[in-house]
Amino acid sequence: MPEHVREAVESFGWQAARAARFSPEPKDIDHYLDVLAWLSWLGRQNDGARNVRIITARAFGTPTWKLAAKFGKHDETIRRWENAAIDDIVRQFHEEIVKIGMK
């Protein structure tokens, strides 16, 4: 007796697409270490732990609305916190950021 198809996509051999695996180059590692140092500095500032969590979550694609729910705030508050934290990093490390952009 033939096996029954439960979902339409199963009948065509559909599989979820896999993301290409990232293979870092040496410059990527250097940039990672720079950014890690910036986040470490940010974590030591007022509300730093919260801001590092927001920036990290956003970098991994977490939607603002999810962070808003987690922190019990409005989406716009999360955006303001994120933008202010990035502004703080840029003010503190502007010269290093410019050098990375020129490489």
C-alpha positions in Angstrom: 0.0 0.0 0.0 1.5 3.4 -0.9 2.5 5.8 1.8 0.2 8.8 2.0 1.4 12.4 1.7 0.5 14.5 4.6 1.5 17.9 3.3 1.5 19.1 -0.3 5.2 20.1 -0.1 6.1 16.5 0.8 4.9 15.3 -2.6 7.6 17.3 -4.4 10.5 16.4 -2.2 10.7 19.9 -0.8 13.3 20.6 1.9 14.0 23.7 3.9 16.7 25.8 2.3 20.0 25.8 4.3 21.9 29.0 4.8 25.4 29.1 3.3 27.9 28.5 6.1 30.1 31.5 6.9 33.8 30.9 6.6 35.6 33.8 8.3 38.8 35.2 6.9 41.5 36.6 9.1 40.2 40.2 8.7 36.8 39.0 9.9 38.4 37.6 13.1 40.2 40.9 13.6 36.8 42.8 13.2 35.1 40.4 15.6 37.7 41.1 18.3 37.3 44.8 17.8 33.5 44.6 18.1 33.8 42.4 21.1 36.0 45.0 22.8 33.4 47.7 22.0 30.6 45.6 23.4 32.7 44.9 26.5 33.1 48.6 27.0 29.4 49.2 26.4 28.6 46.6 29.0 30.4 48.6 31.6 28.4 51.8 30.9 25.0 52.7 32.4 22.4 50.2 31.2 25.2 48.5 29.3 24.2 44.9 29.9 20.7 45.6 28.6 22.1 47.5 25.6 24.6 44.7 24.8 21.7 42.2 24.9 19.7 44.3 22.5 22.5 44.9 20.0 23.4 41.2 20.1 19.9 40.0 19.6 19.3 42.5 16.8 22.5 41.3 15.1 21.1 37.8 15.1 17.9 39.0 13.6 15.6 39.1 16.6 12.7 41.4 15.7 12.2 44.6 17.7 8.7 43.5 18.7 10.1 40.4 20.4 12.6 42.5 22.4 9.8 44.9 23.3 7.8 42.0 24.8 10.8 40.7 26.6 11.6 44.1 28.2 7.9 45.1 28.7 8.4 48.2 26.6 7.1 49.6 23.3 9.0 48.8 20.0 10.0 52.5 19.7 11.7 52.4 23.1 13.8 49.4 22.0 14.8 51.2 18.8 15.7 54.3 20.8 17.8 52.2 23.2 19.5 50.4 20.4 20.3 53.6 18.5 21.6 55.4 21.6 23.9 52.4 22.4 25.3 52.4 18.8 25.7 56.2 19.0 27.7 55.7 22.2 30.0 53.1 20.6 30.5 55.3 17.5 31.4 58.3 19.7 33.8 56.3 21.8 35.5 54.3 19.0 35.0 56.6 16.0 38.7 56.5 14.9 38.9 52.7 15.1 35.6 52.4 13.1 36.9 54.6 10.4 40.2 52.6 10.1 38.2 49.4 9.8 36.1 51.0 7.0 39.3 51.9 5.1 40.8 48.4 5.2 
